[in-house]
Amino acid sequence: MAPSPWTAHARRYREIADVLARHGLSQVLAAAGFARLLPRGRAGVGGGPVPGAPVGGPVHVRLALEELGPTFMKLGQILSTRPDLVPEAYQLELAKLQDAAPPVAAEAIRAVVREELGEDAFSAFAEFDDVPLASASIGQVHLARLADGDEDGAGTRVVVKVRKPGAVERIREDLEILRNVAASASRAWSVLDDYNVVGLVEEFSRTLTKELDYLEEGRNAERFAANFAGDERYRFPRVFWHTTTSRVLTLEYMEGLKINDVAALDAAGLDRRALADRAAAALAQMIFDDGFFHADPHPGNMFVEPSGRISVIDFGMVGEIDDRLRGDLGHLLIALARKDPRRLARALETMSLGGAVADRARLAADVAEFIQLYDGVDLSDVNVARLAQRLLGVVRNHRLLMPAEAAIIIKMLVMAEGLGRVLDPGFRLSRVLEPYVRRLLLEQYSPAAIVRGLKAAGLTALDLATDVPDLIDNLSRMLDAGGFEVHLRAAELEPLVARAERIGNKVLAGVIAAAFIRGVGEVVSSDKRWRGWREPLVRTGLAGLSGLTGYLAVTTLGRRRRR
């Protein structure tokens, strides 16, 4: 009989419980029903914090994650990019985990290099610096030189990223523990179902597993370089594959000033305003043009060369945008640009992975209140960071679960505006984004987009063409039968208009509404209850409506028969 996961990882569970208790966070395990895992006498009343322990908060969450090691540090880093899930105070604190990880001994790093490359670090490289340049949760980076005789015979300068020994084994164990805790916590705390905590842990597991493979990171670096090939404003490092494996990654050394070091940039005579626009333009291209983006573009990953060219590093965390997400983001941006609360509420609900919103009326009211914050402000003057934070507040309040890529993109845009304002106090990210939003608007209503919408709609267009004459005929028979009272309610038009909207043709939906409002309105205003109804209703309804729907039906049937 296989041991239970609790027995198999009993020691690690106790370690986690002890760390959480010391940081005043024992309630995390207690809420999941695991108070028994806390050290004897330390669970407190009802599994609360240890008496005298500091109250758990953003700082202690970060400290606890640091103490728990690579898996939990990486979890904190990823959570810092999820503003739809994590309040701003926690995001800011968890973001400090990006550069916080103790290095391992040089002997252990050299042993990994020997195992992977088949020779000692001082043989594989002309030079290898034992003192790490940086240390992250999974690996650490060392400066080195290749034995290629370049750069005045001294060899090409490179950085060698080495995965820390034992990292994979500990990460696998911790991921299994996180899965168990997520499943148990979801059963014990129903509110977690709204956030699909089990699914989030699985998503985190996939992301972290990819990041363990340095071959994947090398391929990411080359893909970015290809996407920006020929653009002299940006530089991505070359990958040296002969000294690269799944545990060792060798990249071209990127030298320059940190992009947020204002004093150094000024001393070098660099144009900070141009740099702000350049950095934002790179992110916009990744998101809207390439659909492949750097998911961790903090200032420590961008350097500025003396020429003003921006060098980008660290490609372990990346994201991709498929056609559906691109469309969802487009609808979201279009709704923001148009300041349309109904469209924005619908875009948020469509994008959410958690299903239908519990209270649509309240969501619509909150969205309308949100739009008032920037109503009357020109798109190019909008503060994107402040806008995004407010919008994400609405998302969290309604427990909407956004796709990870969408949440990270929003976080990226917030970071981009923050960096831009450091470089140039007058910077507006919306100025950079405006052309992309306008292009999305044009694309949405292009002939090709309408044809795609109709093709996807299938029978919907045919159903609509059938419904319209039937509805008009029913009205005709009602009027012929004698007098009646007309009560025009929007709800009675909604089913027909909804069908038109599903086709993707807002013009058609507008014609439907306009035809019936005009036709019935003229009936009501006439001296005799039904005199003269036929001409306005039939003329407007049939000519304007049936003509369009008939065209759509014939076109759709024609396409089907040609298949």
C-alpha positions as CSV (number, residue, x, y, z in Angstrom):
1,M,0.0,0.0,0.0
2,A,1.5,3.4,-1.0
3,P,2.0,5.9,1.8
4,S,-0.2,8.9,1.9
5,P,1.2,12.2,0.6
6,W,1.2,13.5,4.2
7,T,3.4,10.5,5.4
8,A,5.7,10.7,2.3
9,H,6.4,14.4,2.9
10,A,5.9,14.6,6.7
11,R,9.2,16.3,7.4
12,R,8.7,19.0,4.7
13,Y,5.1,19.6,5.9
14,R,6.4,20.2,9.4
15,E,9.1,22.6,8.0
16,I,6.5,24.6,6.1
17,A,4.1,24.7,9.1
18,D,6.9,25.9,11.4
19,V,7.9,28.7,9.1
20,L,4.4,29.9,8.6
21,A,3.8,29.8,12.4
22,R,6.9,31.9,13.1
23,H,5.8,34.5,10.7
24,G,2.3,34.7,12.1
25,L,0.8,32.9,9.1
26,S,-0.3,29.6,10.6
27,Q,-3.9,30.4,9.8
28,V,-3.1,29.6,6.2
29,L,-2.7,25.9,7.0
30,A,-5.4,26.1,9.7
31,A,-7.9,27.4,7.0
32,A,-7.0,24.4,4.9
33,G,-7.8,22.0,7.8
34,F,-4.1,21.3,8.6
35,A,-3.7,22.7,12.0
36,R,-2.6,19.3,13.2
37,L,0.6,19.9,11.1
38,L,1.7,22.8,13.2
39,P,4.3,22.1,16.0
40,R,2.7,20.9,19.2
41,G,1.4,23.9,21.2
42,R,2.0,26.4,18.5
43,A,-1.3,26.4,16.6
44,G,-2.9,28.8,19.1
45,V,-6.6,29.1,19.6
46,G,-8.4,27.8,16.5
47,G,-5.2,27.4,14.6
48,G,-4.4,31.1,14.8
49,P,-0.9,32.7,14.9
50,V,1.6,31.7,17.6
51,P,1.2,33.9,20.7
52,G,3.7,36.7,20.5
53,A,4.5,36.0,16.8
54,P,4.4,39.0,14.4
55,V,1.1,39.6,12.7
56,G,1.2,38.1,9.2
57,G,1.2,40.7,6.5
58,P,3.0,41.5,3.2
59,V,6.5,41.6,4.7
60,H,6.1,38.4,6.6
61,V,4.6,36.6,3.6
62,R,7.7,37.6,1.7
63,L,10.1,36.5,4.5
64,A,8.3,33.2,4.9
65,L,8.5,32.5,1.1
66,E,12.2,33.3,1.1
67,E,12.8,30.9,4.0
68,L,10.8,28.1,2.4
69,G,13.1,28.1,-0.7
70,P,13.0,28.1,-4.5
71,T,9.5,26.8,-5.1
72,F,7.8,29.2,-2.8
73,M,10.0,32.1,-3.9
74,K,9.1,31.5,-7.5
75,L,5.4,31.2,-6.4
76,G,5.8,34.7,-4.8
77,Q,7.4,36.1,-7.9
78,I,4.6,34.8,-10.1
79,L,1.9,36.1,-7.7
80,S,3.5,39.5,-7.8
81,T,2.6,39.5,-11.5
82,R,-1.1,38.6,-10.8
83,P,-2.8,41.9,-9.9
84,D,-6.2,40.2,-10.5
85,L,-5.5,38.0,-7.5
86,V,-3.2,39.8,-5.2
87,P,-3.7,43.3,-3.6
88,E,-1.2,46.0,-4.5
89,A,0.6,46.0,-1.1
90,Y,1.4,42.3,-1.5
91,Q,2.4,42.7,-5.2
92,L,4.9,45.4,-4.2
93,E,6.4,43.3,-1.4
94,L,6.5,40.0,-3.4
95,A,8.2,41.8,-6.3
96,K,11.3,42.2,-4.0
97,L,11.7,38.4,-4.3
98,Q,13.0,39.0,-7.8
99,D,16.6,39.5,-6.7
100,A,16.6,37.8,-3.3
101,A,18.1,34.4,-3.1
102,P,21.3,33.3,-1.2
103,P,24.0,31.9,-3.5
104,V,25.4,28.3,-3.2
105,A,29.0,27.5,-2.8
106,A,31.3,27.7,-5.9
107,E,32.3,24.1,-5.5
108,A,28.7,23.0,-6.0
109,I,28.3,25.2,-9.1
110,R,31.5,23.8,-10.7
111,A,30.3,20.3,-10.0
112,V,27.1,20.9,-12.0
113,V,29.2,22.4,-14.9
114,R,31.4,19.3,-14.8
115,E,28.4,16.9,-14.9
116,E,26.7,18.8,-17.8
117,L,29.6,19.8,-20.0
118,G,31.9,16.8,-19.3
119,E,34.8,19.0,-18.2
120,D,35.7,21.4,-15.4
121,A,34.5,25.0,-15.6
122,F,38.1,26.2,-16.1
123,S,38.5,23.9,-19.1
124,A,35.1,24.6,-20.7
125,F,35.7,28.3,-20.4
126,A,38.9,30.4,-20.7
127,E,37.8,32.2,-17.5
128,F,35.1,31.5,-14.9
129,D,34.4,33.8,-12.0
130,D,33.5,31.8,-8.8
131,V,31.8,34.8,-7.3
132,P,28.2,34.9,-8.7
133,L,27.0,38.0,-10.6
134,A,23.5,37.2,-9.4
135,S,21.6,34.5,-7.5
136,A,18.0,33.6,-8.2
137,S,15.7,31.1,-6.7
138,I,16.5,28.3,-9.1
139,G,19.9,29.2,-10.5
140,Q,22.8,31.6,-10.3
141,V,24.8,33.5,-12.9
142,H,28.6,33.7,-13.2
143,L,30.8,35.8,-15.5
144,A,33.1,33.9,-17.9
145,R,35.0,34.1,-21.1
146,L,34.8,31.6,-24.0
147,A,38.0,30.1,-25.3
148,D,37.4,31.5,-28.8
149,G,40.1,34.2,-28.9
150,D,37.7,37.0,-29.6
151,E,37.8,40.5,-28.0
152,D,41.5,41.1,-28.5
153,G,42.4,37.5,-27.9
154,A,40.8,37.4,-24.5
155,G,37.7,35.5,-25.5
156,T,34.1,36.5,-25.8
157,R,32.5,37.7,-22.5
158,V,29.5,35.5,-21.5
159,V,27.3,34.9,-18.5
160,V,26.8,31.3,-17.5
161,K,23.5,30.5,-15.7
162,V,23.8,27.3,-13.6
163,R,20.9,25.5,-12.0
164,K,21.4,25.0,-8.3
165,P,22.0,21.4,-7.3
166,G,19.0,19.7,-5.6
167,A,16.6,22.4,-6.9
168,V,14.6,20.0,-9.1
169,E,14.1,17.4,-6.3
170,R,12.9,20.0,-3.8
171,I,10.7,21.7,-6.3
172,R,9.0,18.5,-7.3
173,E,8.3,17.7,-3.6
174,D,7.0,21.2,-3.0
175,L,4.7,21.1,-6.0
176,E,3.1,17.9,-4.8
177,I,2.6,19.5,-1.4
178,L,1.0,22.6,-3.0
179,R,-1.4,20.4,-5.0
180,N,-2.5,18.6,-1.9
181,V,-2.9,21.8,0.1
182,A,-4.8,23.5,-2.8
183,A,-7.2,20.5,-3.1
184,S,-7.9,20.3,0.6
185,A,-8.2,24.1,1.0
186,S,-10.7,24.2,-1.8
187,R,-12.9,21.6,-0.1
188,A,-12.6,23.3,3.3
189,W,-13.1,26.9,2.0
190,S,-15.7,27.3,-0.6
191,V,-14.6,30.8,-1.6
192,L,-11.5,29.4,-3.2
193,D,-13.6,27.6,-5.8
194,D,-14.3,31.1,-7.3
195,Y,-10.5,31.4,-8.0
196,N,-9.9,27.8,-9.1
197,V,-7.0,27.4,-6.8
198,V,-6.3,23.9,-7.9
199,G,-6.1,25.0,-11.5
200,L,-3.8,27.9,-10.5
201,V,-1.4,25.5,-8.8
202,E,-1.4,23.3,-11.9
203,E,-0.7,26.3,-14.1
204,F,2.1,27.4,-11.7
205,S,3.6,23.8,-11.9
206,R,3.7,23.9,-15.7
207,T,5.3,27.4,-15.7
208,L,8.0,26.4,-13.1
209,T,8.7,23.1,-14.8
210,K,9.4,25.0,-18.1
211,E,11.7,27.4,-16.2
212,L,13.8,24.5,-14.9
213,D,14.8,23.7,-18.5
214,Y,17.5,26.2,-19.7
215,L,17.2,24.8,-23.2
216,E,13.7,26.3,-23.3
217,E,15.1,29.7,-22.1
218,G,17.7,29.6,-24.8
219,R,15.1,29.1,-27.4
220,N,13.0,31.9,-26.0
221,A,16.1,34.3,-26.3
222,E,16.5,33.4,-29.9
223,R,12.8,33.8,-30.7
224,F,12.9,37.4,-29.2
225,A,16.0,38.1,-31.3
226,A,14.3,36.9,-34.4
227,N,11.2,39.0,-33.7
228,F,13.3,42.2,-33.3
229,A,15.8,41.4,-36.0
230,G,16.8,44.5,-38.0
231,D,15.6,46.9,-35.3
232,E,18.7,48.7,-34.0
233,R,16.9,50.1,-31.0
234,Y,17.0,46.7,-29.2
235,R,19.5,43.9,-28.5
236,F,19.0,40.4,-27.3
237,P,21.9,38.1,-26.3
238,R,23.3,35.4,-28.5
239,V,23.0,31.8,-27.2
240,F,26.2,29.7,-27.2
241,W,24.8,26.2,-27.6
242,H,28.0,24.3,-27.4
243,T,28.2,25.2,-23.7
244,T,24.4,25.0,-23.0
245,T,22.4,22.2,-21.6
246,S,19.1,21.9,-19.6
247,R,21.1,22.8,-16.4
248,V,23.7,25.2,-17.9
249,L,22.9,28.2,-20.1
250,T,25.6,30.3,-21.8
251,L,24.6,33.7,-23.1
252,E,26.4,36.7,-24.5
253,Y,27.2,39.3,-21.8
254,M,25.0,42.4,-22.0
255,E,26.7,45.5,-20.7
256,G,25.1,48.8,-20.0
257,L,23.4,51.1,-17.5
258,K,20.3,50.1,-15.6
259,I,17.4,51.6,-17.3
260,N,16.0,53.2,-14.1
261,D,19.4,54.7,-13.0
262,V,18.4,58.3,-13.8
263,A,21.6,59.9,-12.5
264,A,23.8,57.6,-14.6
265,L,21.7,58.1,-17.7
266,D,21.9,61.9,-17.4
267,A,25.7,61.7,-16.8
268,A,26.0,59.7,-20.0
269,G,24.0,62.3,-21.9
270,L,21.2,59.9,-22.9
271,D,17.7,61.1,-23.9
272,R,15.5,59.7,-21.1
273,R,12.3,60.7,-22.9
274,A,13.3,58.7,-26.0
275,L,14.2,55.8,-23.7
276,A,10.8,55.8,-22.1
277,D,9.1,55.6,-25.5
278,R,11.5,53.0,-26.7
279,A,11.0,50.6,-23.8
280,A,7.2,51.0,-24.0
281,A,7.2,50.4,-27.8
282,A,9.1,47.1,-27.3
283,L,6.4,45.8,-24.9
284,A,3.7,47.0,-27.3
285,Q,5.3,45.1,-30.2
286,M,5.6,41.9,-28.1
287,I,1.9,42.1,-27.0
288,F,0.1,43.3,-30.1
289,D,2.3,42.3,-33.0
290,D,4.3,39.2,-32.0
291,G,2.0,37.6,-29.4
292,F,5.1,36.5,-27.5
293,F,6.1,38.6,-24.6
294,H,8.7,38.9,-21.8
295,A,6.7,38.2,-18.6
296,D,9.2,39.7,-16.2
297,P,10.3,43.1,-17.7
298,H,11.4,44.8,-14.5
299,P,14.2,47.4,-14.7
300,G,16.8,44.8,-13.6
301,N,16.3,43.0,-16.9
302,M,16.9,46.0,-19.1
303,F,20.1,47.8,-19.7
304,V,21.0,50.9,-21.8
305,E,24.1,50.9,-24.0
306,P,26.1,54.2,-24.7
307,S,24.3,54.4,-28.1
308,G,20.9,54.4,-26.3
309,R,20.1,50.9,-27.5
310,I,18.2,48.8,-24.9
311,S,19.5,45.3,-24.1
312,V,17.1,42.8,-22.6
313,I,18.0,39.7,-20.5
314,D,16.3,36.8,-18.6
315,F,13.9,34.8,-20.7
316,G,12.7,32.2,-18.2
317,M,9.3,33.7,-17.8
318,V,7.5,34.4,-21.1
319,G,3.9,34.4,-22.3
320,E,2.1,33.8,-25.5
321,I,-1.2,35.2,-26.8
322,D,-3.5,33.1,-28.9
323,D,-6.1,34.4,-31.2
324,R,-8.9,34.2,-28.7
325,L,-7.0,36.1,-26.0
326,R,-5.9,38.7,-28.6
327,G,-9.6,39.2,-29.4
328,D,-10.6,39.4,-25.8
329,L,-7.9,42.0,-25.1
330,G,-8.9,43.9,-28.1
331,H,-12.6,44.1,-26.9
332,L,-11.3,45.2,-23.5
333,L,-9.2,47.9,-24.9
334,I,-11.9,49.0,-27.3
335,A,-14.4,49.2,-24.5
336,L,-12.0,51.3,-22.5
337,A,-11.3,53.6,-25.4
338,R,-15.0,54.1,-26.1
339,K,-15.8,54.5,-22.4
340,D,-18.6,52.0,-22.9
341,P,-19.7,50.5,-19.5
342,R,-21.9,47.8,-21.0
343,R,-19.2,46.6,-23.5
344,L,-16.6,46.7,-20.8
345,A,-18.6,44.6,-18.3
346,R,-19.3,42.1,-21.0
347,A,-15.6,42.0,-22.0
348,L,-14.5,41.3,-18.4
349,E,-17.1,38.6,-18.0
350,T,-16.1,37.0,-21.4
351,M,-12.5,37.0,-20.4
352,S,-13.0,35.5,-17.0
353,L,-12.2,31.8,-16.6
354,G,-14.6,31.5,-13.7
355,G,-17.8,31.5,-15.6
356,A,-20.8,33.8,-15.3
357,V,-20.7,36.8,-12.9
358,A,-22.8,36.3,-9.8
359,D,-24.3,39.8,-9.9
360,R,-24.2,41.4,-13.4
361,A,-26.2,44.4,-12.3
362,R,-23.6,45.3,-9.6
363,L,-20.7,44.6,-12.1
364,A,-22.3,47.0,-14.6
365,A,-22.7,49.6,-11.9
366,D,-19.1,49.3,-10.7
367,V,-17.8,49.4,-14.3
368,A,-19.9,52.6,-15.0
369,E,-18.5,54.2,-11.8
370,F,-15.0,53.2,-12.9
371,I,-15.4,54.8,-16.4
372,Q,-16.5,58.0,-14.8
373,L,-12.9,58.3,-13.4
374,Y,-11.5,59.0,-16.8
375,D,-14.6,60.2,-18.7
376,G,-13.8,63.5,-20.5
377,V,-10.1,62.7,-20.5
378,D,-8.4,62.2,-23.9
379,L,-7.1,58.7,-24.6
380,S,-3.6,60.0,-25.0
381,D,-3.7,61.6,-21.5
382,V,-5.0,58.6,-19.6
383,N,-2.8,57.3,-16.7
384,V,-2.8,53.6,-17.7
385,A,-1.2,52.4,-14.4
386,R,-3.8,54.1,-12.2
387,L,-6.6,53.0,-14.6
388,A,-5.4,49.4,-14.5
389,Q,-5.2,49.2,-10.7
390,R,-8.7,50.5,-10.4
391,L,-10.0,48.1,-13.0
392,L,-8.3,45.2,-11.3
393,G,-10.0,46.2,-8.1
394,V,-13.3,45.7,-9.9
395,V,-12.0,42.3,-11.1
396,R,-11.0,41.2,-7.6
397,N,-14.3,42.4,-6.0
398,H,-16.3,40.3,-8.4
399,R,-14.0,37.3,-8.2
400,L,-13.3,37.3,-11.9
401,L,-10.5,35.0,-12.8
402,M,-8.5,36.3,-15.7
403,P,-6.2,34.2,-17.9
404,A,-2.6,34.3,-16.5
405,E,-1.4,35.9,-19.7
406,A,-4.0,38.7,-19.6
407,A,-3.1,39.4,-15.9
408,I,0.6,39.5,-16.6
409,I,0.1,41.8,-19.6
410,I,-1.8,44.3,-17.4
411,K,0.9,44.1,-14.9
412,M,3.5,44.7,-17.6
413,L,1.6,47.8,-18.8
414,V,1.5,49.1,-15.2
415,M,5.3,48.5,-14.9
416,A,5.9,50.1,-18.2
417,E,4.1,53.3,-17.2
418,G,5.9,53.4,-13.9
419,L,9.3,53.0,-15.6
420,G,8.3,55.6,-18.2
421,R,7.4,58.2,-15.5
422,V,10.8,57.6,-13.8
423,L,12.5,58.4,-17.0
424,D,10.2,61.2,-18.1
425,P,7.6,62.7,-15.7
426,G,5.4,63.7,-18.6
427,F,5.4,60.1,-20.0
428,R,2.0,58.7,-21.0
429,L,1.9,55.0,-21.9
430,S,-1.5,55.6,-23.6
431,R,0.3,57.7,-26.2
432,V,2.2,54.6,-27.2
433,L,-0.8,52.3,-27.0
434,E,-3.2,54.6,-28.9
435,P,-2.2,53.5,-32.4
436,Y,-2.6,49.9,-31.4
437,V,-6.1,50.5,-30.0
438,R,-7.1,52.4,-33.2
439,R,-5.8,49.5,-35.3
440,L,-7.9,47.1,-33.2
441,L,-11.0,49.2,-33.9
442,L,-10.3,49.2,-37.6
443,E,-9.7,45.4,-37.6
444,Q,-12.9,44.7,-35.7
445,Y,-15.1,46.3,-38.3
446,S,-13.1,45.3,-41.4
447,P,-14.9,43.3,-44.1
448,A,-12.7,40.3,-43.3
449,A,-13.7,40.4,-39.6
450,I,-17.4,40.6,-40.5
451,V,-17.0,37.6,-42.9
452,R,-15.2,35.6,-40.1
453,G,-18.0,36.5,-37.7
454,L,-20.7,35.4,-40.1
455,K,-18.9,32.2,-41.0
456,A,-18.5,31.3,-37.3
457,A,-22.2,32.2,-36.7
458,G,-23.5,29.5,-39.0
459,L,-27.2,28.9,-38.5
460,T,-27.5,32.0,-36.4
461,A,-27.8,34.1,-39.6
462,L,-30.3,31.8,-41.1
463,D,-32.4,31.7,-37.9
464,L,-32.4,35.5,-37.8
465,A,-33.6,35.7,-41.4
466,T,-36.4,33.3,-40.5
467,D,-37.4,35.0,-37.3
468,V,-37.9,38.5,-38.7
469,P,-40.7,37.8,-41.2
470,D,-42.5,35.6,-38.6
471,L,-42.4,38.3,-36.0
472,I,-43.7,40.9,-38.4
473,D,-46.5,38.5,-39.6
474,N,-47.5,38.0,-35.9
475,L,-47.7,41.7,-35.4
476,S,-49.8,42.0,-38.6
477,R,-52.3,39.4,-37.4
478,M,-52.6,41.0,-33.9
479,L,-53.4,44.4,-35.5
480,D,-55.9,42.9,-37.9
481,A,-57.7,41.2,-35.0
482,G,-58.7,44.5,-33.5
483,G,-57.6,47.2,-31.1
484,F,-54.9,46.5,-28.6
485,E,-52.6,48.4,-26.3
486,V,-48.9,48.7,-27.3
487,H,-46.4,48.3,-24.5
488,L,-43.0,48.7,-25.9
489,R,-40.4,47.0,-23.6
490,A,-36.7,46.6,-24.4
491,A,-36.8,43.1,-23.1
492,E,-39.1,42.0,-25.9
493,L,-36.6,43.0,-28.5
494,E,-33.6,41.5,-26.7
495,P,-33.8,37.9,-28.1
496,L,-33.8,39.1,-31.7
497,V,-31.1,41.8,-31.1
498,A,-29.0,39.2,-29.2
499,R,-29.1,36.9,-32.3
500,A,-27.9,39.8,-34.5
501,E,-25.1,40.6,-32.0
502,R,-24.0,37.0,-32.0
503,I,-23.4,37.3,-35.7
504,G,-21.0,40.2,-34.9
505,N,-23.0,42.8,-36.9
506,K,-23.9,45.7,-34.6
507,V,-25.3,47.6,-37.5
508,L,-27.9,44.9,-38.1
509,A,-28.8,44.8,-34.4
510,G,-29.3,48.6,-34.6
511,V,-31.5,48.3,-37.7
512,I,-33.7,45.8,-35.9
513,A,-34.2,48.0,-32.9
514,A,-34.7,51.1,-35.0
515,A,-37.2,49.5,-37.3
516,F,-39.5,48.3,-34.5
517,I,-39.2,51.4,-32.5
518,R,-40.1,53.6,-35.5
519,G,-42.8,51.3,-36.8
520,V,-44.6,50.7,-33.4
521,G,-44.0,54.4,-32.5
522,E,-45.9,55.5,-35.6
523,V,-48.7,53.1,-34.8
524,V,-49.1,54.6,-31.4
525,S,-49.1,58.2,-32.7
526,S,-51.7,57.7,-35.4
527,D,-55.3,58.8,-34.9
528,K,-56.7,55.3,-35.4
529,R,-55.0,52.5,-33.6
530,W,-53.9,50.5,-36.6
531,R,-54.3,52.9,-39.5
532,G,-51.0,53.5,-41.4
533,W,-49.0,50.9,-39.5
534,R,-48.3,48.8,-42.5
535,E,-46.4,51.3,-44.5
536,P,-43.8,52.5,-41.9
537,L,-43.4,49.1,-40.3
538,V,-43.3,47.1,-43.5
539,R,-41.2,49.7,-45.3
540,T,-38.7,50.1,-42.5
541,G,-38.8,46.6,-41.1
542,L,-39.0,44.5,-44.3
543,A,-36.8,46.7,-46.5
544,G,-34.2,47.5,-43.9
545,L,-34.4,44.3,-42.0
546,S,-35.4,41.5,-44.3
547,G,-33.2,42.8,-47.1
548,L,-30.1,42.5,-44.8
549,T,-31.0,39.2,-43.3
550,G,-32.1,37.8,-46.6
551,Y,-28.7,38.8,-48.0
552,L,-26.9,37.1,-45.1
553,A,-29.0,34.0,-45.4
554,V,-28.5,33.6,-49.2
555,T,-24.8,34.3,-48.7
556,T,-24.5,31.7,-46.0
557,L,-26.5,29.1,-48.0
558,G,-24.4,29.7,-51.0
559,R,-21.2,29.1,-49.1
560,R,-22.6,25.9,-47.6
561,R,-23.7,24.5,-51.0
562,R,-20.4,25.3,-52.5
563,R,-18.8,23.1,-49.8
